[in-house]
Amino acid sequence: MTTRLCPGLHPLSHGAYAWLAPQATWGWSNAGLITDGEESLLIDTLYDLELTTEMLAKMRAAAPAAKSIGTLVNTHANGDHCHGNELVTGAEIIASTASALEMNELTPEAMAAIMQSAKELGPLGEYFQHCFGQFRFDGIRFTPPTRTFDGELDLKVGDKDVHLIEVGPAHTRGDILVHCPADGVVFTGDILFIDSTPVMWHGPVANWINACLLIEDMGAEFIIPGHGPITDKHGVVKVRHYLQYVHDQARARYDAGMDAFEAAKDIELSEYSAWSDPERIAVNVDSLYREFSGQQAQTETLELMSRMAALAGFPAKS
């Protein structure tokens, strides 16, 4: 069952909170807070400083322990989950080793430069503006993790156990889940997109499917995706089924000799067509083709964005 709540801060249970974005599309990410006594742990920051400032103010008003957040966990390297890190002053910032390395590749400064040059990119620039034009990347100070781990890491927030579980590479190179059994909650980062099309920048898809199965087995009452409304096991199953469906459809077209972009255009999205950002199929098929062929080099991000722009109705220059 998917719980549709208005955007903002929502109490879950026993001092846990979810911050829900107003949309489930590009850049509009969720976050979370776990508190116990005077201690608190924040799961992810937001895409720019204005959004993160608003979220932190609401958290501090609702939970006294959030006035001094001791630990910040970044679930993965995408900027909409870590660009606000500088505002969580004094916190230990934790991420997987792979995520910490990946964060260096598209810093806030780099994103600001891309957006400043968007007008020179024609239809691709229009697509960038469509996806990211509502965010402000200027003036953000890149603030990377101060502690990294591989595999699993167990933390304490007051008397609560919090388990960090690395399930990437999947969506990105180092995705992690944040599970607090005492609160019956798991924050999944972008392992889950609910009512929004998942995007597989890295893969392999088997890791992502296994991560879904792990979440399903946790029995958590509250499952907070990286994007979209709060869900339960049934929402996780839908994401897993999407991944398996796209894998099978892409495999058939790969075996038939169709190239990746033609395959992406050819796949019928069927029941998944109502999810936002269906053009992400272009990235997903490209990643699957790389997996099928054993190719190590990834397609340039601008090329993938161009393919998505074309599928979304922003045709590339002839």
N, C-alpha and C positions, 0 to 999 in steps of 0.2 A: 504494500500500500504506500503510495506517495502522498506525503503531507504537504499541502500547498499553504504556505504561510506568507504573510506580507514581508517585504524586505526589512532587514534590520536585525536586532538582537533578540534571540529567543532562548529562554531557560529550558533546559532539557530535564536534568535530574541532579539532585545533590550537589549543586554548585558547578555544573557543566552548562555551557552555552554554545549556541550556534549563531554565527553571523551569516545571514543570507543576502546575497546580492539581488538587485531588482530584476535582473535578466539572467538567462543561462547561456548567453552567447559570448563571443570573443571578449576576454579581459574582465568580465564581470564574475569574480570568483567569490567563493564562500571561505569562511575561516571559523575558528573555534577557540574556546577558552575552557580550561579545566582548573578549578580552584579547590582548595581544602585548607581551612584555617586561614593563615596569613600568606599561604603560598599559592602561586598561580603559574600556569603554563599556557602560552598562546600558540595556536596552530595556524601558521601562515599570516602574512601581512597582505596588503592589497596592491593594486597596480600603480597607484600614485600616492603622493603625500596627502592630498586633500581627502581622498577616500579613507586612507588609513587613520588619519587624525580623527575623522568622524567616528570610525569604528572604535578606536581606543577610548574616546570620550564616553561613548555609550557603555562600554564595558566597565570603565572605572566608576560610572554612576551606579551601575547595577551590582557590582561585586567589589567590595572594599579591597580584596586581595589583588585586584587588577591594577591598583594604583602603583604598585611596584612589581612588575612582571619579572620573575626570576629566570624563566626559560622560554625561548622562542624556538619552535620547530618549523623548519621549512620542508614541506612534503616533497618538493621537487624544484627544479631550476627555473621554471618559467617565471617571468617577471611579475605576472599578476598574482603570484604567491610569495614574492619576496622583495619587491621594490620598496615597500614601506619599512624595511628592517631598521633603518636609521632612527626611526621614531621610538623604538622600544629600547630606550637607553638603559644601560647597565645589565641587560639580559645576556645570558649565555645563549648563543644561536647555534642550533644543532641541525645538521643535515647529513645525508649519506655522503661518503667520499666522492662518489660519482657525480652527485648533484652539485657539490661545491666546485668541482672542476668545470662542470657545464655552465654554471652561472657566469663564469668569466667570458663566455663566448658571445653573449648578447646582453651587455650591461645597460643600465638606464641611459647612459650617455650615447651609446650606439643606437638605442631605440629612438632617442630624441633626434639624432642625425638623420635616421631613416625617414622620420615623419617630416622633418624640415625639407627633405628633398623629394617628398611624395609628388609634388606638382610636376616634377620633371619625368615622372614614370608613366604618364598617360593613364590608361585604364587600370593598370596595376596600382598606380598611386591612388586612384579613386577607390579601389578596393581596400587599400591600407587605411584610407580615411574612413571608409565605411566601418571597418573593423575596430580601429584604434583611435579615431579622431576625437573621441570624447574624453580621452585621458591626457594628463599633462606630465610629460617626462622630463621637462627642463628642471634643473635644480635638484634632482634626486642624487644623493651620494651613494654610490655602490657600497653596500654593507654586507660582506660575505659571512658565512658561518665562522664561528670561533671554535667549534668542536665538530668532528666528523666521526662516522662509524661505518662499519660494514656488517651486513647481516642483520643482527638484532641488538637493541640496546634497551635495558630496563631502567626506568626512572621512577622517582618518587615525587608526588606533589602532596605535601602533608603526609597523610596516611594512605593515600591512594597509589596504587601501582599503575604506571603508564608504560605500555610496551610499544616501542618503535620497531617496525618490521619492514626491512627492505624487500620490495617485491619487483623492483626494476632490475634490468632495463625492460621497459614496457612502453608507457606513454612517453617517458624520457629515459635517460640513462640510469637514474637512481631513485625512482619513486619509492616512497615509504608510506605505510599506514600507521596511524596513531590510535591505539586501542586502550580504552580505560574500562576494564571489566566492572569496577565498582559502580560506574555511572551507566553501564549498559550502552556505551557509545563507541563508535569507531569513526574517525575522520579519515577519509580515503584519498584526499588530494584528487588529482585528475585520473586516478584509476577508475573513478566513476564520473560520468556525465549523465545526468538524468534529464530527459526530455531534450537533450542536446546531443549532437553526433560526436562520439569520441574521435580523437585525432591521435594517430599512432606515429609520432615523430621518430620513434626508434624501433620498438619491438625487441625480441620476437613476440609474436602473438600468443604463443603458448604460455609465456610468463604472465601476460595480462589475463588470460583465461584462468590460469591457476590462482592469480591474485583474487579474482572474482569468487572462485570456489572457496578460498580461504575466508573471505569476508562472509560468505553464506554460512560457513561452519561456525563462525564466532557467536552466532545467536544474539547479536546486539539488537537492542530495542530501537536505537536511533543510529541511522547510518547517514553521515553527512558527506555528500559528494563534493568534489571540487567545484562543480557547476550544477545548478538546478536545485530543486526542492529536496527536503529531507525524505529519505526513502526507507525501505526495509528489504528483506531478502528478495522479494519479488522484483524490485527495481534492479537489483544486482543481476538477477537471472536474465532480465531483458538486455542488459549491456553485454553479458556473456554470449547470449544468443546472437546479437548483432555481430560481435567479433567473429564468431564461428561462421555465420552466414557470409560475411564479406570474405573471409578466408576461403571458403569453399567456392564461392563465385569467382574470385580472383584466380584460384588454382585452375579451374576449368578453362579460363581464358588464357592463362599462361601456357597451359599444355597445348592449346589450340594455336599458339603463335601470335596472339594479339599483343600489341605493346601496352604498357601500363596505363597511359592516358586514355587510349581507346577503350581499354577494359573498364576504366572508371566511368567513362561516359555510357558504356553499354550495360552496366549492372543495374537491374531494376531494384530500387530501394524498398519497394513494397510497403510493408507496415512501418518502416523506419523513415519514410519520406516526410512525415509530419514533424520529426525532430528538427530543431534549429540547425543551421549550418550544414546541410546535407552535402555541400561541395567538398567537405573534408574527406569524402570517399577518394578523392584524387591522391591525398597523402597516404591514406591507408593502403590503397592498392599498390602505390609505389614502394612502400615499406615491405609489403608482402612479396612483391616481385623480387626485391633485393634478397629477401629471405629464401625464396624458392631457388634463386640462382647461386646463392652463396657469395654474392658480391658484397664487399666490405664498404666501399665508398658510398656515401649517402648523396642523393640528389641535392643540388644547391637549394637553399630555402627560397630564394627569389623565384626559381623555376617552379617550385611547388606552389608558391603563392600565386604565380601566374596561372597555373592550371586551375586552382580553386577560383580565381577571379573569373576565368572563362566560364566555368560551370555555374557560377553565381550570377552571370549576366554582365560581367565587366570584360568584354572580349579584348584579348591582347592586340597590340598594334600589328597590322599586316606588313 
